[in-house]
Amino acid sequence: MNKTELKEFVAKKSGGSLAEAERYINLILEGIESGVKKSGSVTLVGFGTFKKTRRAARKGRNPRTGEEIQIKAANQVKFSAGSKLKDAVN
């Protein structure tokens, strides 16, 4: 499912318009982004947790030339599924 399909699903289930559904989805995503940026994690009980982690600098290889390159350290977001989501998928 992509964002357009999610928007259509939310609009159909809520009885609202596609524009309202898109606005709500964007607000939820903005809230998750803000929460992870500010506090390092967002937990939606039963659904899962979005958590900011730090990836260390490391050496890599340019696949085209085989030359060794240095990859900078960076923040990344990891998602851990909650029990309800795991049960729904299994």
Backbone atoms as SQL, in Angstrom:
CREATE TABLE atoms (id INTEGER PRIMARY KEY, chain TEXT, resi INTEGER, resn TEXT, atom TEXT, x REAL, y REAL, z REAL);
INSERT INTO atoms VALUES
  (1, 'A', 1, 'MET', 'N', 0.850, -1.179, 0.000),
  (2, 'A', 1, 'MET', 'CA', 0.000, 0.000, 0.000),
  (3, 'A', 1, 'MET', 'C', 0.889, 1.234, 0.000),
  (4, 'A', 2, 'ASN', 'N', 0.580, 2.173, -0.881),
  (5, 'A', 2, 'ASN', 'CA', 1.313, 3.435, -0.898),
  (6, 'A', 2, 'ASN', 'C', 0.459, 4.528, -0.262),
  (7, 'A', 3, 'LYS', 'N', 0.962, 5.752, -0.257),
  (8, 'A', 3, 'LYS', 'CA', 0.261, 6.836, 0.430),
  (9, 'A', 3, 'LYS', 'C', -1.097, 7.137, -0.214),
  (10, 'A', 4, 'THR', 'N', -1.182, 7.055, -1.522),
  (11, 'A', 4, 'THR', 'CA', -2.453, 7.302, -2.208),
  (12, 'A', 4, 'THR', 'C', -3.492, 6.261, -1.813),
  (13, 'A', 5, 'GLU', 'N', -3.097, 5.006, -1.773),
  (14, 'A', 5, 'GLU', 'CA', -4.011, 3.935, -1.371),
  (15, 'A', 5, 'GLU', 'C', -4.423, 4.092, 0.092),
  (16, 'A', 6, 'LEU', 'N', -3.489, 4.508, 0.946),
  (17, 'A', 6, 'LEU', 'CA', -3.798, 4.748, 2.351),
  (18, 'A', 6, 'LEU', 'C', -4.804, 5.892, 2.483),
  (19, 'A', 7, 'LYS', 'N', -4.595, 6.945, 1.713),
  (20, 'A', 7, 'LYS', 'CA', -5.501, 8.098, 1.726),
  (21, 'A', 7, 'LYS', 'C', -6.913, 7.660, 1.321),
  (22, 'A', 8, 'GLU', 'N', -7.021, 6.847, 0.281),
  (23, 'A', 8, 'GLU', 'CA', -8.333, 6.356, -0.163),
  (24, 'A', 8, 'GLU', 'C', -8.975, 5.472, 0.908),
  (25, 'A', 9, 'PHE', 'N', -8.177, 4.636, 1.573),
  (26, 'A', 9, 'PHE', 'CA', -8.677, 3.770, 2.638),
  (27, 'A', 9, 'PHE', 'C', -9.237, 4.600, 3.797),
  (28, 'A', 10, 'VAL', 'N', -8.469, 5.603, 4.232),
  (29, 'A', 10, 'VAL', 'CA', -8.892, 6.458, 5.350),
  (30, 'A', 10, 'VAL', 'C', -10.161, 7.226, 4.981),
  (31, 'A', 11, 'ALA', 'N', -10.221, 7.762, 3.760),
  (32, 'A', 11, 'ALA', 'CA', -11.404, 8.510, 3.327),
  (33, 'A', 11, 'ALA', 'C', -12.631, 7.608, 3.314),
  (34, 'A', 12, 'LYS', 'N', -12.478, 6.394, 2.815),
  (35, 'A', 12, 'LYS', 'CA', -13.607, 5.462, 2.741),
  (36, 'A', 12, 'LYS', 'C', -14.077, 5.054, 4.136),
  (37, 'A', 13, 'LYS', 'N', -13.128, 4.706, 5.025),
  (38, 'A', 13, 'LYS', 'CA', -13.485, 4.258, 6.376),
  (39, 'A', 13, 'LYS', 'C', -14.090, 5.378, 7.222),
  (40, 'A', 14, 'SER', 'N', -13.602, 6.617, 7.026),
  (41, 'A', 14, 'SER', 'CA', -14.074, 7.734, 7.850),
  (42, 'A', 14, 'SER', 'C', -15.304, 8.422, 7.264),
  (43, 'A', 15, 'GLY', 'N', -15.563, 8.169, 5.987),
  (44, 'A', 15, 'GLY', 'CA', -16.679, 8.844, 5.338),
  (45, 'A', 15, 'GLY', 'C', -16.359, 10.275, 4.957),
  (46, 'A', 16, 'GLY', 'N', -15.095, 10.647, 5.057),
  (47, 'A', 16, 'GLY', 'CA', -14.660, 12.003, 4.721),
  (48, 'A', 16, 'GLY', 'C', -14.139, 12.084, 3.297),
  (49, 'A', 17, 'SER', 'N', -13.635, 13.241, 2.956),
  (50, 'A', 17, 'SER', 'CA', -13.102, 13.462, 1.611),
  (51, 'A', 17, 'SER', 'C', -11.649, 13.014, 1.531),
  (52, 'A', 18, 'LEU', 'N', -11.153, 12.895, 0.305),
  (53, 'A', 18, 'LEU', 'CA', -9.741, 12.544, 0.095),
  (54, 'A', 18, 'LEU', 'C', -8.826, 13.636, 0.649),
  (55, 'A', 19, 'ALA', 'N', -9.243, 14.892, 0.514),
  (56, 'A', 19, 'ALA', 'CA', -8.437, 16.009, 1.023),
  (57, 'A', 19, 'ALA', 'C', -8.319, 15.949, 2.543),
  (58, 'A', 20, 'GLU', 'N', -9.413, 15.642, 3.231),
  (59, 'A', 20, 'GLU', 'CA', -9.366, 15.517, 4.694),
  (60, 'A', 20, 'GLU', 'C', -8.462, 14.362, 5.098),
  (61, 'A', 21, 'ALA', 'N', -8.602, 13.229, 4.413),
  (62, 'A', 21, 'ALA', 'CA', -7.791, 12.057, 4.728),
  (63, 'A', 21, 'ALA', 'C', -6.314, 12.364, 4.554),
  (64, 'A', 22, 'GLU', 'N', -5.969, 13.052, 3.461),
  (65, 'A', 22, 'GLU', 'CA', -4.570, 13.406, 3.226),
  (66, 'A', 22, 'GLU', 'C', -4.056, 14.347, 4.305),
  (67, 'A', 23, 'ARG', 'N', -4.875, 15.302, 4.710),
  (68, 'A', 23, 'ARG', 'CA', -4.475, 16.247, 5.767),
  (69, 'A', 23, 'ARG', 'C', -4.210, 15.514, 7.073),
  (70, 'A', 24, 'TYR', 'N', -5.074, 14.557, 7.445),
  (71, 'A', 24, 'TYR', 'CA', -4.890, 13.789, 8.672),
  (72, 'A', 24, 'TYR', 'C', -3.639, 12.921, 8.612),
  (73, 'A', 25, 'ILE', 'N', -3.429, 12.266, 7.502),
  (74, 'A', 25, 'ILE', 'CA', -2.234, 11.420, 7.346),
  (75, 'A', 25, 'ILE', 'C', -0.980, 12.266, 7.453),
  (76, 'A', 26, 'ASN', 'N', -0.967, 13.417, 6.784),
  (77, 'A', 26, 'ASN', 'CA', 0.200, 14.310, 6.848),
  (78, 'A', 26, 'ASN', 'C', 0.445, 14.813, 8.267),
  (79, 'A', 27, 'LEU', 'N', -0.620, 15.106, 9.006),
  (80, 'A', 27, 'LEU', 'CA', -0.465, 15.551, 10.396),
  (81, 'A', 27, 'LEU', 'C', 0.125, 14.444, 11.274),
  (82, 'A', 28, 'ILE', 'N', -0.341, 13.226, 11.076),
  (83, 'A', 28, 'ILE', 'CA', 0.195, 12.097, 11.853),
  (84, 'A', 28, 'ILE', 'C', 1.672, 11.896, 11.538),
  (85, 'A', 29, 'LEU', 'N', 2.020, 11.913, 10.258),
  (86, 'A', 29, 'LEU', 'CA', 3.426, 11.733, 9.879),
  (87, 'A', 29, 'LEU', 'C', 4.298, 12.872, 10.411),
  (88, 'A', 30, 'GLU', 'N', 3.776, 14.092, 10.375),
  (89, 'A', 30, 'GLU', 'CA', 4.499, 15.249, 10.909),
  (90, 'A', 30, 'GLU', 'C', 4.709, 15.101, 12.418),
  (91, 'A', 31, 'GLY', 'N', 3.697, 14.598, 13.115),
  (92, 'A', 31, 'GLY', 'CA', 3.812, 14.379, 14.553),
  (93, 'A', 31, 'GLY', 'C', 4.851, 13.323, 14.887),
  (94, 'A', 32, 'ILE', 'N', 4.872, 12.243, 14.125),
  (95, 'A', 32, 'ILE', 'CA', 5.872, 11.190, 14.343),
  (96, 'A', 32, 'ILE', 'C', 7.270, 11.744, 14.092),
  (97, 'A', 33, 'GLU', 'N', 7.428, 12.476, 12.991),
  (98, 'A', 33, 'GLU', 'CA', 8.728, 13.072, 12.660),
  (99, 'A', 33, 'GLU', 'C', 9.199, 14.018, 13.758),
  (100, 'A', 34, 'SER', 'N', 8.306, 14.876, 14.225),
  (101, 'A', 34, 'SER', 'CA', 8.634, 15.833, 15.270),
  (102, 'A', 34, 'SER', 'C', 9.007, 15.122, 16.573),
  (103, 'A', 35, 'GLY', 'N', 8.237, 14.094, 16.930),
  (104, 'A', 35, 'GLY', 'CA', 8.502, 13.348, 18.162),
  (105, 'A', 35, 'GLY', 'C', 9.836, 12.628, 18.141),
  (106, 'A', 36, 'VAL', 'N', 10.159, 12.011, 17.014),
  (107, 'A', 36, 'VAL', 'CA', 11.439, 11.302, 16.902),
  (108, 'A', 36, 'VAL', 'C', 12.585, 12.303, 16.950),
  (109, 'A', 37, 'LYS', 'N', 12.413, 13.429, 16.268),
  (110, 'A', 37, 'LYS', 'CA', 13.459, 14.458, 16.254),
  (111, 'A', 37, 'LYS', 'C', 13.691, 15.024, 17.652),
  (112, 'A', 38, 'LYS', 'N', 12.585, 15.302, 18.391),
  (113, 'A', 38, 'LYS', 'CA', 12.673, 15.947, 19.691),
  (114, 'A', 38, 'LYS', 'C', 13.090, 14.986, 20.808),
  (115, 'A', 39, 'SER', 'N', 12.399, 13.855, 20.939),
  (116, 'A', 39, 'SER', 'CA', 12.638, 12.989, 22.093),
  (117, 'A', 39, 'SER', 'C', 13.369, 11.697, 21.752),
  (118, 'A', 40, 'GLY', 'N', 13.562, 11.419, 20.470),
  (119, 'A', 40, 'GLY', 'CA', 14.312, 10.217, 20.096),
  (120, 'A', 40, 'GLY', 'C', 13.445, 9.007, 19.816),
  (121, 'A', 41, 'SER', 'N', 12.177, 9.028, 20.236),
  (122, 'A', 41, 'SER', 'CA', 11.312, 7.894, 19.917),
  (123, 'A', 41, 'SER', 'C', 9.843, 8.283, 20.021),
  (124, 'A', 42, 'VAL', 'N', 9.019, 7.551, 19.277),
  (125, 'A', 42, 'VAL', 'CA', 7.565, 7.697, 19.337),
  (126, 'A', 42, 'VAL', 'C', 7.007, 6.287, 19.452),
  (127, 'A', 43, 'THR', 'N', 6.224, 6.041, 20.493),
  (128, 'A', 43, 'THR', 'CA', 5.626, 4.726, 20.707),
  (129, 'A', 43, 'THR', 'C', 4.119, 4.808, 20.539),
  (130, 'A', 44, 'LEU', 'N', 3.605, 3.987, 19.652),
  (131, 'A', 44, 'LEU', 'CA', 2.167, 3.849, 19.449),
  (132, 'A', 44, 'LEU', 'C', 1.829, 2.458, 19.980),
  (133, 'A', 45, 'VAL', 'N', 1.288, 2.402, 21.199),
  (134, 'A', 45, 'VAL', 'CA', 1.071, 1.142, 21.906),
  (135, 'A', 45, 'VAL', 'C', 0.282, 0.166, 21.029),
  (136, 'A', 46, 'GLY', 'N', 0.815, -1.036, 20.902),
  (137, 'A', 46, 'GLY', 'CA', 0.194, -2.071, 20.093),
  (138, 'A', 46, 'GLY', 'C', 0.632, -2.036, 18.643),
  (139, 'A', 47, 'PHE', 'N', 0.946, -0.842, 18.115),
  (140, 'A', 47, 'PHE', 'CA', 1.350, -0.714, 16.716),
  (141, 'A', 47, 'PHE', 'C', 2.857, -0.834, 16.571),
  (142, 'A', 48, 'GLY', 'N', 3.609, -0.023, 17.322),
  (143, 'A', 48, 'GLY', 'CA', 5.057, -0.098, 17.229),
  (144, 'A', 48, 'GLY', 'C', 5.745, 1.157, 17.718),
  (145, 'A', 49, 'THR', 'N', 7.074, 1.145, 17.589),
  (146, 'A', 49, 'THR', 'CA', 7.903, 2.244, 18.054),
  (147, 'A', 49, 'THR', 'C', 8.855, 2.694, 16.954),
  (148, 'A', 50, 'PHE', 'N', 8.890, 4.014, 16.736),
  (149, 'A', 50, 'PHE', 'CA', 9.857, 4.629, 15.840),
  (150, 'A', 50, 'PHE', 'C', 10.965, 5.171, 16.736),
  (151, 'A', 51, 'LYS', 'N', 12.214, 4.772, 16.498),
  (152, 'A', 51, 'LYS', 'CA', 13.303, 5.157, 17.386),
  (153, 'A', 51, 'LYS', 'C', 14.495, 5.654, 16.572),
  (154, 'A', 52, 'LYS', 'N', 15.045, 6.806, 17.006),
  (155, 'A', 52, 'LYS', 'CA', 16.227, 7.363, 16.362),
  (156, 'A', 52, 'LYS', 'C', 17.464, 6.649, 16.887),
  (157, 'A', 53, 'THR', 'N', 18.329, 6.213, 15.988),
  (158, 'A', 53, 'THR', 'CA', 19.584, 5.568, 16.365),
  (159, 'A', 53, 'THR', 'C', 20.725, 6.245, 15.609),
  (160, 'A', 54, 'ARG', 'N', 21.921, 6.028, 16.070),
  (161, 'A', 54, 'ARG', 'CA', 23.111, 6.617, 15.438),
  (162, 'A', 54, 'ARG', 'C', 23.885, 5.512, 14.735),
  (163, 'A', 55, 'ARG', 'N', 24.138, 5.712, 13.465),
  (164, 'A', 55, 'ARG', 'CA', 24.949, 4.767, 12.701),
  (165, 'A', 55, 'ARG', 'C', 26.371, 5.305, 12.657),
  (166, 'A', 56, 'ALA', 'N', 27.324, 4.492, 13.066),
  (167, 'A', 56, 'ALA', 'CA', 28.724, 4.916, 13.141),
  (168, 'A', 56, 'ALA', 'C', 29.325, 5.088, 11.743),
  (169, 'A', 57, 'ALA', 'N', 30.374, 5.885, 11.679),
  (170, 'A', 57, 'ALA', 'CA', 31.118, 6.029, 10.426),
  (171, 'A', 57, 'ALA', 'C', 31.759, 4.681, 10.106),
  (172, 'A', 58, 'ARG', 'N', 31.908, 4.413, 8.824),
  (173, 'A', 58, 'ARG', 'CA', 32.492, 3.130, 8.435),
  (174, 'A', 58, 'ARG', 'C', 33.133, 3.239, 7.060),
  (175, 'A', 59, 'LYS', 'N', 33.889, 2.225, 6.718),
  (176, 'A', 59, 'LYS', 'CA', 34.505, 2.170, 5.400),
  (177, 'A', 59, 'LYS', 'C', 33.611, 1.357, 4.470),
  (178, 'A', 60, 'GLY', 'N', 33.569, 1.779, 3.236),
  (179, 'A', 60, 'GLY', 'CA', 32.786, 1.075, 2.228),
  (180, 'A', 60, 'GLY', 'C', 33.576, 1.002, 0.941),
  (181, 'A', 61, 'ARG', 'N', 32.955, 0.457, -0.089),
  (182, 'A', 61, 'ARG', 'CA', 33.604, 0.354, -1.391),
  (183, 'A', 61, 'ARG', 'C', 32.701, 0.929, -2.465),
  (184, 'A', 62, 'ASN', 'N', 33.314, 1.658, -3.381),
  (185, 'A', 62, 'ASN', 'CA', 32.613, 2.139, -4.557),
  (186, 'A', 62, 'ASN', 'C', 32.414, 0.917, -5.451),
  (187, 'A', 63, 'PRO', 'N', 31.167, 0.521, -5.724),
  (188, 'A', 63, 'PRO', 'CA', 30.939, -0.696, -6.494),
  (189, 'A', 63, 'PRO', 'C', 31.449, -0.616, -7.938),
  (190, 'A', 64, 'ARG', 'N', 31.550, 0.576, -8.454),
  (191, 'A', 64, 'ARG', 'CA', 32.001, 0.745, -9.832),
  (192, 'A', 64, 'ARG', 'C', 33.506, 0.592, -9.967),
  (193, 'A', 65, 'THR', 'N', 34.245, 1.228, -9.023),
  (194, 'A', 65, 'THR', 'CA', 35.710, 1.239, -9.147),
  (195, 'A', 65, 'THR', 'C', 36.405, 0.314, -8.160),
  (196, 'A', 66, 'GLY', 'N', 35.690, -0.100, -7.120),
  (197, 'A', 66, 'GLY', 'CA', 36.308, -0.925, -6.086),
  (198, 'A', 66, 'GLY', 'C', 37.116, -0.108, -5.090),
  (199, 'A', 67, 'GLU', 'N', 37.153, 1.213, -5.286),
  (200, 'A', 67, 'GLU', 'CA', 37.920, 2.095, -4.410),
  (201, 'A', 67, 'GLU', 'C', 37.268, 2.158, -3.028),
  (202, 'A', 68, 'GLU', 'N', 38.113, 2.145, -1.990),
  (203, 'A', 68, 'GLU', 'CA', 37.612, 2.241, -0.623),
  (204, 'A', 68, 'GLU', 'C', 37.211, 3.683, -0.344),
  (205, 'A', 69, 'ILE', 'N', 36.035, 3.867, 0.289),
  (206, 'A', 69, 'ILE', 'CA', 35.558, 5.206, 0.623),
  (207, 'A', 69, 'ILE', 'C', 35.151, 5.237, 2.088),
  (208, 'A', 70, 'GLN', 'N', 35.120, 6.440, 2.650),
  (209, 'A', 70, 'GLN', 'CA', 34.695, 6.630, 4.030),
  (210, 'A', 70, 'GLN', 'C', 33.240, 7.078, 4.029),
  (211, 'A', 71, 'ILE', 'N', 32.381, 6.363, 4.749),
  (212, 'A', 71, 'ILE', 'CA', 30.971, 6.722, 4.872),
  (213, 'A', 71, 'ILE', 'C', 30.786, 7.409, 6.217),
  (214, 'A', 72, 'LYS', 'N', 30.201, 8.618, 6.200),
  (215, 'A', 72, 'LYS', 'CA', 30.041, 9.416, 7.418),
  (216, 'A', 72, 'LYS', 'C', 29.022, 8.797, 8.376),
  (217, 'A', 73, 'ALA', 'N', 29.171, 9.125, 9.656),
  (218, 'A', 73, 'ALA', 'CA', 28.183, 8.742, 10.668),
  (219, 'A', 73, 'ALA', 'C', 26.886, 9.490, 10.376),
  (220, 'A', 74, 'ALA', 'N', 25.755, 8.891, 10.733),
  (221, 'A', 74, 'ALA', 'CA', 24.465, 9.517, 10.460),
  (222, 'A', 74, 'ALA', 'C', 23.403, 8.996, 11.414),
  (223, 'A', 75, 'ASN', 'N', 22.362, 9.797, 11.609),
  (224, 'A', 75, 'ASN', 'CA', 21.193, 9.339, 12.353),
  (225, 'A', 75, 'ASN', 'C', 20.297, 8.558, 11.407),
  (226, 'A', 76, 'GLN', 'N', 19.604, 7.569, 11.949),
  (227, 'A', 76, 'GLN', 'CA', 18.624, 6.826, 11.170),
  (228, 'A', 76, 'GLN', 'C', 17.456, 6.481, 12.069),
  (229, 'A', 77, 'VAL', 'N', 16.342, 6.106, 11.474),
  (230, 'A', 77, 'VAL', 'CA', 15.153, 5.749, 12.241),
  (231, 'A', 77, 'VAL', 'C', 14.883, 4.264, 12.042),
  (232, 'A', 78, 'LYS', 'N', 14.656, 3.571, 13.154),
  (233, 'A', 78, 'LYS', 'CA', 14.304, 2.161, 13.108),
  (234, 'A', 78, 'LYS', 'C', 12.889, 2.002, 13.641),
  (235, 'A', 79, 'PHE', 'N', 12.169, 1.037, 13.087),
  (236, 'A', 79, 'PHE', 'CA', 10.804, 0.768, 13.516),
  (237, 'A', 79, 'PHE', 'C', 10.746, -0.644, 14.079),
  (238, 'A', 80, 'SER', 'N', 10.163, -0.773, 15.260),
  (239, 'A', 80, 'SER', 'CA', 9.926, -2.087, 15.874),
  (240, 'A', 80, 'SER', 'C', 8.420, -2.281, 15.970),
  (241, 'A', 81, 'ALA', 'N', 7.924, -3.340, 15.373),
  (242, 'A', 81, 'ALA', 'CA', 6.492, -3.597, 15.367),
  (243, 'A', 81, 'ALA', 'C', 6.007, -3.986, 16.757),
  (244, 'A', 82, 'GLY', 'N', 4.805, -3.526, 17.110),
  (245, 'A', 82, 'GLY', 'CA', 4.180, -3.866, 18.382),
  (246, 'A', 82, 'GLY', 'C', 3.414, -5.177, 18.278),
  (247, 'A', 83, 'SER', 'N', 2.896, -5.634, 19.400),
  (248, 'A', 83, 'SER', 'CA', 2.257, -6.938, 19.458),
  (249, 'A', 83, 'SER', 'C', 1.007, -7.041, 18.583),
  (250, 'A', 84, 'LYS', 'N', 0.160, -6.014, 18.565),
  (251, 'A', 84, 'LYS', 'CA', -1.058, -6.062, 17.735),
  (252, 'A', 84, 'LYS', 'C', -0.712, -6.166, 16.251),
  (253, 'A', 85, 'LEU', 'N', 0.284, -5.398, 15.811),
  (254, 'A', 85, 'LEU', 'CA', 0.687, -5.435, 14.413),
  (255, 'A', 85, 'LEU', 'C', 1.284, -6.792, 14.056),
  (256, 'A', 86, 'LYS', 'N', 2.123, -7.321, 14.943),
  (257, 'A', 86, 'LYS', 'CA', 2.711, -8.658, 14.712),
  (258, 'A', 86, 'LYS', 'C', 1.624, -9.716, 14.603),
  (259, 'A', 87, 'ASP', 'N', 0.645, -9.657, 15.504),
  (260, 'A', 87, 'ASP', 'CA', -0.458, -10.630, 15.484),
  (261, 'A', 87, 'ASP', 'C', -1.280, -10.505, 14.201),
  (262, 'A', 88, 'ALA', 'N', -1.527, -9.276, 13.758),
  (263, 'A', 88, 'ALA', 'CA', -2.319, -9.053, 12.537),
  (264, 'A', 88, 'ALA', 'C', -1.624, -9.607, 11.306),
  (265, 'A', 89, 'VAL', 'N', -0.303, -9.492, 11.269),
  (266, 'A', 89, 'VAL', 'CA', 0.463, -9.960, 10.116),
  (267, 'A', 89, 'VAL', 'C', 0.587, -11.484, 10.127),
  (268, 'A', 90, 'ASN', 'N', 0.672, -12.056, 11.313),
  (269, 'A', 90, 'ASN', 'CA', 0.801, -13.507, 11.419),
  (270, 'A', 90, 'ASN', 'C', -0.556, -14.098, 11.586);
